[in-house]
Each structure stands twice: as structure tokens, then as C-alpha cells.
Amino acid sequence: MSIDFSEYVSCLREEEHEHREVLESSYHEAARVMSPRGLQNYLEGMRAMCTLGRGEDLVLAYVQEMPGVAKEVGEDIVPDIVEALMKLASHTSGTVIALMMGNMPLAARRLGDAEVMRSYLKLLHQLAAKAPRGLRPMMEVLDELLSKLTLGGLRRWAMWGAQAHQRDLDGQMAYFGLQTEPSRSVLQRERRGTLFIDNQRKLNFYLRALWARAFLMRPTAGDYETRRGLKPFIEDFQIHIPDAFDPFRGIDGMEIYRAAAAHAAAHMVYTRDPISAEQLSQAQMRFIELFEDARIEYLAYRDFPGLRKLWLRFFTAEPGREDDYGRPHEMMDYMLRVTRAIMDPAYRDPEPVVAESADEFRAKLEADPYAPNLSWLAGVGFYNRITGIAPLPGVRVLSEWPIPYRDDNRYLWAFAENMFVTRGVDYLPATRQQLRKYVSAIEMANEVDCELAGDDAQEIWVCATEFMPYEDAGEATVSFNELWGREPVSDPYHYDEWDYHVQLARPDWATVVERRQGRGDPEVMDAILTKHKPIASRIRHLIDALQPQGIVRRRGYEEGEELDLNAAVRAMIDIRRGIMPDPRISIRITRHIRDLSIVLLLDLSESTNERIGGLAEGEEGFAEQPSILDLTRESAGLLAWAIDSIGDNFAVHGFASDGRHDVQYYRFKDFEERYDDEAKSRMAGMKGGLSTRMGAALRHAGRHLTRQSAQKRLVLLVTDGEPADIDERDPQYLRHDAKKAVEDLAMQGIHTYCLTLDPEADRYVARIFGENHYSIVDNVARLPERLPNVFAALTG
């Protein structure tokens, strides 16, 4: 395959053919280890390195070293490395970046995993901001550092040096070059016992020799706050093992690795069905895990007797004076003893409950180790017996199992969202819902089974084009779909939902479908503006005044676009007087422009149809008060007019829900649309109905906002009450999910603010949105005084 490298590496002097041989040999090496897509990313990276303008050394280092990196940790890391190097280009010199690139194969070989490698790139970016002078000496001794430290240890060692030598540049360079005593002292303190990367091949052969099959093992890095480190775990049929193990009570790290790898592999080999976690407390789950671990270990050492001796050592080893785990809790001590009693028939525990439970479970194992609910019944039974003898500690204590080789047992459990087989269609995960297929009119006419299929159909066909127009009795012509069909809906969007009981997200639990509501008279929205014209003008003035625009000149910088003549004169006077001058003699010019995108999200649940206060006395007698929906429409109309008048990018959306499978989302005005009669007619036709599943709607609004390139983004929620839905009886469940949705949006850089029309909202809205992120508005006339709080966080 012939490649014109001049297209990708135009910064090199191709006319002299100096680097042609290097480019071709590196390309052929990359072609052997990368797919066509990875190869394209590799070539695009060449072009990116050239555009940096940091010299030929960086480009050649990238070209030569990247195939080795892809060979070690996979080709998916290539775009991440290119992006990281381009970010670092604004912090340090081209020579240092070339050194980093030259060390990438070493880092990939020592770290051994793409995710760990990405964490390493983040560490380099942090150091470039905190200790830029230390990067070059650190790159020169990286081989020694990675041969002794895990990524977590390297991060702590580096951050300690960056903090200790924040203003001492010479000391910073000496520390990161391992030339000082504190540097080597911290290195020794962070040094781990046995590294996974040094023994990975041995462990792979060890497991293959036992079960004659391959197990995929990956190192997992962590910033260890204690010497206990991380627990192994199984996820996506891969064994994740800590990247280092310290000795444990006289047992060296390699033996811990063997025990951990064999235990995790035994789970994968001998676990036939997951265990139901329904109606179990976290404490009961820990006891069931105890007996399930004993069951799979029994099956393993029944096939390979030597494994019993390997695992039993961890329960018989005596703690030393400086044991990191310390003395276990009384309940944990009983759990350790019953495990030992099950594993070692020669051991007889002095506590009758422990001995009897171990004997009963061992007898059942010998009779049928695959009996249904064997571990479940034994765990719950032991839990009920032992809680009458010893106090039950917190879940955190029970979860910190003081045996390093045991994994966290997430592989064992099946939660409610995975139990759809026995619960019917209503319990299907969202990812198993209807299939929507777009077909032509001919296919629709010839193949469709039922034109009027409902929401319970397994497959829905949608005609990609309209049928021939059908002439109505009037002058207008409408299509067949418009006359007989349902309102078009979007493809379903699936979102996780937070379960505060187990502190985990239920995957793909809520389904959002974008629908349309009817249209109304656009003059309704114009009438709102006429009715509240003074208020609308004040709102627009407030929003416009909060965001400064124009050219801002700031003095007192060492580098800038202009020279500050007064500061320069003072500096020259200081030089003449023999005094060290102030180097801040430049003016920096910045242009402040409004860069804001807003989603105005309206709660359109059934409660919005209620009237405010019943009847009110007026000049012409008694008249009905406006509904909450009227108040919502008026607020939305005023805000939309004011934001549109200023020119900010905004959208007006609404939502309601009919259970978790049908969260209906309405788009009255999108970002790319004008606020004209078309948008006003959709807003005038908004109707209230159904329930309020707020968390899913917030996540979907955030999905639309993330597609906008604005620097500052806001979801402005207008609601009349707390989250609620027909399929949730626990009032706290949806509140916690909405709170989690707000936190997730904040992590994406999206602000969330709530304008609530519920006068009793103080008791829950602050917990969802946080203090100073909500306002209670029960009257449109009070809207202007609330808006400064909304937009204050977005100014600057």
C-alpha cells in the first residue's frame, strides 16, 4: 500500500528525503498492529503533530513510537495520546513533549492497560500545570519510577514534589530528577511490594494450567488512601486485579496474586446462575457472599487440592505488630472463623453457632454443591443466628473484608432490573423494548401485519415518506398519516436511574420518547406579552445587564498584547536606581462576548391543570383564577421573548410521564429555530397531563445542551411540584434520582436552576437543586426579582 506522507507530515523536509525511510518503516509496523480505523487515527495524529509546530523531533518520535504503544495497550489509545500532547503543547516546550512521546511505549508496557494509560495522561497534564519544570527530569528517570511505583504511587510521589517545591524551581527540578533525599524517601515510601505487570504472563499460564482456558486479566490502578488498596473484581467477563499487592502477614505478593486470580477464575467457572438480591439488606448480602465464596472455593479445591492450602494460609496467618488491617470487628471475626471451619474440617471452632453452621454447610456441599439457593439459605440462616450473639456493624465494616485476595462479588448478584424473564413484559429493561424500523411506502403496504399496532408490539414500522395526499372536504389537503395516523414520535432514548436504596444506577431504566402536542393560536403568546409588557421589559434589561460584553483591558501582566507605558516608565526608573523592576508592564486585552445556551424546561404534568385559589372577586363579579398551566405558559412566554430579544441561544421544551417506559418529552422550540409564530403556536397549544419523572427529563435536556458549543449552559426548570410517577410509591426515590441527575449535569458543565410554582417546595427542592439554585414564584409579577439569582452564576 503506497501512502503519500507529504499529506500528513508537511512539516518535514520531504524534498531532501531525510525521513522517508523512517516514515515508511514505521507505517508498515503500524499496519501490522492496527486496524484500518486505527491506522487512519495514526496518520491523522501525524498531521496533528505537524500542526503544533514544535519541531521535527516530536513528529519523528510520534511516528516511530506510536506503533509500539498500540501493540501494548491497543489502538484505541492513539486519539487520547494525540489529544493529550496537543493540550500539553500550551504548557511546555516541544523538547519535553518529544521526551514524553519517546517514553510512551515504556509507560504502556509498565502500566499494561488502556484505562490506566489514560489516567497517566491526565497525571502529565496536571503536572504541566503544577510543576512544569519537573516534567523534563521526570521523563529522564521514568524507567526507574515505573519499575518501582504503581500509577497511584507515581501520582502521590509527583504531587508531593509539586506541592513541596511549588516556588522553588531548582528544588523542583532536583526532586523530579531523583537527586534529593526527600525525593528518594517518598519514592521508597510509595513503593509497592509486587507489581502485576511483572507477573501477568505467569498468572495467565497459571490459570490456563488449572482450567485449560484463557482468562482476560487487566490491572486496575487506584489512589490508595490506605495500604489495603483496591479489591479485585469481575466485570464484562474480565478479571480486574490491583496493579500491586503488598505482603500480607508473611505471604508475599506473588502468592496473593495467585490466590486472587484463582478465586476470581473459580467464580467464572463454577457460578452457573446469579443470586437474586431482591428484598435483601446490604448486611444479608455480605453473609450470602461469604458462603458463596466458600462454595466456589470448595469446587475449585475439590478439582485441584493444592488450592485449599493456598487459600487457607490467609485465614491461619497471625497478624504482626504493624498489621495494616488491625483487629477485626467481633462480627467480622465470626465470619472469618466460619470460613476457616468450612475450608478446614480439622479445625473446630469454640463457638457452637460457628461450628454447627460450618458443619451443616460442608455436609450440603458434599451432597450437592450446585443445589439451588444453597449459599442464599446458608447466608441468611447464619445471619439470623449470629446477630443474636454479636452486634451487627455498619455495612462499610462488613464490606472491608480483611482478606486481600477476595473480590468484591459484584459478579454474583442479579438485581431487579435483570430479572425480566420471570416478571413479564412490564419488567423488561429499556434496552429490550420496541424495535422501530423505517421503511418505504411499498414495504409498508405489502409487508406490514397490522396497521393499528399498539405500544405493546415487538416491532413498529414507520413510513419514511408520506403517502399520497388525501383531499379533505375542505380546501386544505392532508396526508393519510395526518388524517388517520398517530402523532409521530422519536426513537426511544434510554437513561439510567439512581436507586438510593442500593446507591447504584439502574441501567437503561427510564425511556424518554419525544412527542408532539397540539397547536394553538400564536396570538395567545402575543397577548401575554401585551398583558405583562412592563415586566417583560424589566426581565430583558436584567438578563442583558448581567453579562458584560465588549473589549476589556487589564493591566499588570508580564505578557500581553500592548505595553503599559506608565508601568514601563516606572520599571526604567527602578533600573536606573538599581532596584529590581516590576516585570508586569503589559496590558492584556480580552473580548467578552455572550456565549450562553439555555433550555427552558416546563413541567406539564396533570397537576398543572389545577386552578390557583378557585374564584376571585372582580368588577364583573366572580371569575375563575388562572390555572398553574396558564402561569407556566406566561412565565415561558416572558422568558422566551426576553432571551430572544437579547439574542441568546435557547430552546423551550416540556415533559410529562406515564411510568418509566413512557417519559414524554415535547420540543416547542429548538435551538436552531426562530421564535416566530410557528414556535408560539406550539407553546400556545401546550397541555398538562400524566406525571412528573423529573430525573429522566433533566438528563434528556442535558443531552440536547451538550450538543451546543456554548461556554455556559443552563437548564431552567419551571415546575409546580415534586417528582412523582404512577409506578413509584416511595416519594424519596424520584427525589434522589432528580438530585443525582442535577449532579450528573453539573459534572458536564451544565447549570441547573428551578423556578417552582409550589409554595410548599422548600421541604424538597433545596435537597434536589441545592441552596441558592431555586426560587419560588407564585405570581408572574414576581418573576423579574427572581431572575438575577438564575443568571448570576453564569456571568463573568
Steps between C-alpha positions, in 0.01 A plus 500: 500500500652830390442800723580862416650608830535860385126538559539414867852622590537817299720648776784260414744581223379241255684653209829380652360147568659508847221317679332299226652172614400558864144588400455198277643249748289644786190497282550135408546415870178688582316317221591167663354588841209733414168470323418734209319732740793503741737562211295799394517640854876443494539698175274779625720516809802560274322799354407629845859476622610704197242771564639552853817647349722356774774363274583185311610304808145486635356384167766231456456383861126465441547317169750252643357435848124492450489151339670359812245671724210359296655155519514513880163652596295510178445748220211679677756691707642680193242786486531549877879538478472744208244709689712496817814611317315783329373622838850480647640707214366816663672420831850383414762489227518277194809325637313388813201384296737300277646342816150409617422345163826308507404356840148398397596139408672464839191633680270274297715197574521570874135608549357229276144630451335770290294644788806520724685662212231767472541573870874538440430760229278692744784496753739652246249776431467575872875516543535731200280748687646452850868414441598570136873512584484147636373331186836478319696343792206271574497372141875428527449268802158361404637149451614483862178655628266261319711199593435576868167684515143439394314782332344595834842507665643705213217751535554544874877525457461764229234703680706502819793649309283752317354622830828503694695686229225719365717816503845341502569431133849360555374277779214390274740387227720318752203324661354373175845388389536280815801706609381589851456298816129591543435385144648155556341480845151560360576256217592232753190570706271468197675194362271199484591140568420302183386656171239328285668595175812306600301180556213520253632231266567263790144545629354439154693173471398409856127530427532331162678206665215462752190531281644463147341826388604861464392769748538866412663689788544876515687714755294753690667814634384693802612779730526292814406696808601203713741215450207267434460625146230388260302179489505274196174489306344332195330713237410430137652150543840653575694464825615839631788466745682775695820609332700415815473291818692548823597196711224383734602347835802324357335410166682667212330690218537225241310254721224760545481541124468122454226481762310799357521383139395143591209625714366732228541229236312255724206743508492505120534121469266377773230771515208377292227748593511839671348542845191716539554808717129574530379587851847462651682750715862584433604313815316185394668520160844502666414177688372330186820601320696336781343159434504539121876565516537186709289302250699590189828449688379154609433409137841634399707313760292188445642502146842642599580410865801732514274807487365417850847547647548824304176660623508358854829680574317835500268388782765341719773768469550694823502882482827675574567808710458737206217318328311739271164334559507507879270301723172419319157588632338229713247414228774494235703265721208251505475524120873426461476204737200342326685529167802324650279231654335429162836480324683297769307200642775451761425840655232505771382845605420555871181690415217243443315720247811529283584130520142385432455738205829384347415131546153540346629693200788257438255207509277669242803573282602137504146395413434750214714814460274625218175483699273801434521780759767311695706808587190719536345279766828442683586872504161618624490218758843586640405870502189427710697282745810710546324838544368371830858449624700795359397857412457571130745769378443746217496386139835670438666278761343186355608602149866547598575128496847469661623231258672664201445229240117499520318706232206734560245242372315731265509207255260298719197720517192544283295807590136561412573663164666179380214268603270568205469134401285412801318834530348547155500786251452775759837414649696499174806725505469801276760363261262208421203719402338553160706496183419793271576448131472760223380354169376617162133541409509181286636292787242651732214410266619146418656369820344662803297259715280749685456866417364580845763332721518634853783579737532132594610398148848349478582686177359826364545601137505869414452625147800713410294706252142623505231319302334682208294796624141434581258779411282596793154652468657842543751682287804373690660166417629271769699181474375155599731503804370836617139393456509151654839444652633580845718799576857411398734409780878479513721200557512412871779640715605288798642644821629357824307571818648534847381258768585658834426175688803320354691815394527374142360607164243274339626468142270614216211521743303797366396550137451850358301540179465836326139570403297792369214686659230686315526854373325812619452859396835687499313815600463344847875548553485855360217577740717384792769746389247782474355417842840498672694744281662699789608176666637361170709810439642481850586132455684573175691784663604279793622216280687734268671685786630186670736399219766761410603529136771679309875554529654482847858626558677367811834632622769329703611206282850390401380413151221667309386661180600858586764681706387686811698824462461611862621163631788497247615846611491392865704190410766713322521729802552199727777370272677835510476501881641147520175348623346180364222620266147365493479283183122543471506775237250360247130540436293195416196553280207262527174510315195412705213370291177339604534124453200343672259220407181442700238226506179626653350172627130504595325251728172414322356243742131463586534723807563802278130497403398596854377851568678737735265598779165411340286811434603863538273804535534765229312791348264267316438260786686176565739357240717193490864546594760392241631145510857401577536417130403859417764625741756263345410619149526865605840447665628311195370768263663785692832319534503390137428853375767655722770245412416519129515881509853486639609239246598213727473144373202329667244222470159449663421140591247326724442159653252267669515129578283191509733261681864436438443355152327813368658829602352736243719791387365792297715739296306825449802694374847366419832682503526535123140627465383859511255619761225569247132420457587132442665469842238720666217282367661189651545677834143627493375143450686346795284280723546341840463131578659188652780510763841656572807274452741788535837322496459344154376830356797688644742248352335530159511880516869469584543277194373781279715758677822302461464533125530879531847654484427776752738554788217531751191283494189508718190288555232729640225274637150638563295258713204501732589211727733221600596200284239224495381223269236228490744210537687635806343502846812608686495884489874514571601282205438752220627787714835328540507418128433865410776608740738254333400631155583855612841382626570314174415811296730710719786260423437573130520876562122555483340721766152416622256746656140443608215749492231324700137606520441290813491719815583190711808409295756597765486155658634314195622735225811612692611138541463439127651816352708633790481824691484819288406297192123535520231764541133476589285706263126497562434819302629605158551852633772367732694334217740796437625507858586128481691502171824666622562195720453275197755670278750619764687168491548534124658846491867586493 
